[in-house]
């Protein structure tokens, strides 16, 4: 967990150290994506990115590393994605042509 939302409720901005942790995780994902020849990526951002005044810094950093802009999802979709965050075989039939995997690196602080 990178805790992207660290302090965002208090300051209204994503903390520099949270952005650094997030971008480091994106770099790791970029390497895995390249290694596994992934052809399509969807990067979802949730409440911290919606709430932060400096969300563009986050979006630009993700795009620079992964080649896609974060899709800032609404609260309802965020909840749906959270429920489905488990191995794809349990909720979506995986075939060589179509397999979905979801993970969250952000994590909201306590």
Secondary structure, DSSP 8 states (H G I E B T S, - for coil): ---TTTTHHHHSS--HHHHHHHHHHHHHHHHHHHHTT------EE-HHHHH-TTHHHHHHHHHHHHSS--EE--HHHHHHHHHH-S-GGGTS--BTTB------------
